[in-house]
């Protein structure tokens, strides 16, 4: 009984908080891509964007990177741009190797986790499950957001889920 109570309490402590409502206006996320160089979400305004928040050492994030590479190649001609930001400590030291190893087809940089939590619409001290994917339509509205532990991110259906979400956003005239 004692173990079950402790387990339940620990589970409650790591439950993700409710994210900000969807749809919502996305703020102009700045992703650091070099020592003094940034890529801004607004640079791709008029395009549908997927922003990936990840950790370079996370196997699920690495798996998702492969899917995002495919999507970038396939959907670039339809006005889709993928951007990605690492959030772990010392990200600036790991991103170059990550980009090389996974041959990313889109901008990859890094950010402070607290800053990214604001973009995600989450309280800065809440636990963060990675990868996180945020779908921003061509008008700058967040239309979908998946956490690393959401059903859509299950490896067996992840690629299908991402494609379906992207297609729905691309077809919506809003």
C-alpha positions in Angstrom: 0.0 0.0 0.0 2.8 2.4 0.9 4.6 1.7 -2.4 1.4 2.3 -4.4 0.8 5.7 -2.6 4.4 6.8 -3.3 4.1 5.7 -6.9 0.8 7.7 -7.3 2.4 10.8 -5.7 5.4 10.6 -8.0 3.2 10.1 -11.0 1.2 13.2 -10.1 4.4 15.2 -9.8 5.5 14.5 -13.3 2.1 14.9 -15.1 2.5 17.5 -17.8 0.6 20.8 -17.2 -2.1 21.9 -19.5 -0.6 23.7 -22.5 -1.9 27.0 -23.6 -5.1 26.9 -25.7 -5.0 26.0 -29.4 -5.4 27.8 -31.6 -3.2 30.6 -30.3 -0.9 33.2 -31.8 2.7 32.0 -31.9 5.3 34.5 -30.7 8.3 35.1 -32.8 10.6 32.4 -31.5 14.3 33.2 -32.0 16.5 30.1 -32.4 20.3 30.6 -31.9 22.0 29.0 -34.8 25.5 30.4 -34.2 27.5 32.4 -31.8 25.8 35.7 -32.8 23.3 34.4 -35.4 19.6 33.7 -35.0 16.8 32.3 -37.1 13.4 33.7 -36.3 10.0 32.0 -36.8 8.8 35.2 -38.6 11.5 34.6 -41.3 9.2 31.9 -42.6 5.9 33.8 -42.3 3.5 32.8 -45.0 4.7 29.2 -44.7 3.3 26.4 -42.5 6.0 25.7 -39.9 6.8 22.8 -37.6 9.0 23.8 -34.6 10.7 20.8 -32.9 12.0 21.2 -29.4 14.4 18.4 -28.6 17.5 17.2 -26.8 20.5 15.9 -28.9 20.9 12.8 -26.8 17.3 11.8 -26.7 16.6 8.6 -28.8 13.0 9.6 -29.4 14.1 13.0 -30.6 16.7 11.4 -32.9 14.0 9.2 -34.3 11.7 12.2 -34.8 14.5 14.0 -36.6 14.5 11.3 -39.3 10.8 11.8 -39.9 11.2 15.6 -39.9 14.0 15.3 -42.5 11.6 13.3 -44.8 8.8 15.8 -44.2 11.0 18.8 -45.0 12.1 17.2 -48.3 8.6 16.2 -49.3 6.6 19.3 -48.2 9.1 22.2 -48.9 7.5 22.7 -52.3 4.1 23.1 -50.6 5.3 25.9 -48.3 6.3 24.0 -45.2 9.4 24.9 -43.2 10.7 22.9 -40.2 12.9 24.5 -37.5 14.4 22.8 -34.5 15.8 23.9 -31.2 17.8 21.9 -28.7 17.3 22.8 -25.0 19.7 20.8 -22.9 22.6 22.4 -21.1 25.6 23.0 -23.3 23.4 22.6 -26.5 25.7 25.0 -28.4 28.4 22.3 -28.1 26.2 19.5 -29.3 24.1 20.9 -32.1 26.8 20.9 -34.8 27.6 17.2 -34.3 23.9 16.5 -34.2 23.2 18.2 -37.5 26.1 16.4 -39.1 25.1 13.0 -37.7 21.5 13.3 -38.6 22.0 15.3 -41.8 19.2 17.7 -40.9 17.5 19.3 -43.9 16.3 22.4 -41.9 17.6 25.0 -39.5 18.7 23.5 -36.1 19.8 25.6 -33.2 19.5 25.9 -29.5 17.8 27.9 -26.8 17.3 28.3 -23.1 14.6 25.9 -21.8 12.7 28.6 -19.9 12.5 30.7 -23.1 11.2 27.7 -25.1 8.6 26.9 -22.3 7.0 30.3 -23.0 6.8 29.5 -26.7 5.2 26.1 -25.8 2.7 27.8 -23.6 3.9 25.9 -20.5 4.9 27.1 -17.0 8.7 27.4 -17.0 9.1 25.0 -14.0 6.9 22.2 -15.4 8.5 19.0 -16.6 9.1 19.0 -20.3 8.7 15.8 -22.3 10.7 15.9 -25.6 10.4 16.0 -28.4 7.8 18.7 -28.6 6.3 19.6 -32.0 4.4 22.8 -32.6 2.5 23.3 -35.9 2.2 26.9 -36.8 0.0 27.8 -39.8 0.9 30.3 -42.5 -0.9 33.0 -40.5 1.2 32.5 -37.4 -1.3 30.6 -35.4 -0.4 27.5 -33.4 -2.8 24.9 -34.7 -1.4 21.7 -33.0 1.1 20.8 -30.4 2.4 17.3 -29.5 4.4 16.4 -26.5 6.9 13.6 -26.5 4.6 11.4 -24.5 1.3 12.1 -26.5 -0.4 9.3 -28.4 0.5 11.0 -31.8 4.2 10.7 -31.0 4.1 6.9 -30.5 6.8 5.5 -32.8 4.4 3.1 -34.6 2.1 5.9 -35.7 4.2 9.1 -35.4 5.0 9.6 -39.1 1.3 9.0 -40.1 0.1 11.3 -37.3 2.5 14.1 -38.3 1.5 13.8 -42.0 -2.2 13.9 -41.2 -1.8 16.9 -39.0 0.2 18.7 -41.6 -2.2 17.9 -44.4 -5.1 19.1 -42.3 -3.4 22.5 -41.7 -2.3 22.9 -45.3 -5.9 22.3 -46.5 -7.5 24.7 -44.0 -8.0 28.0 -45.7 -7.8 30.0 -42.5 
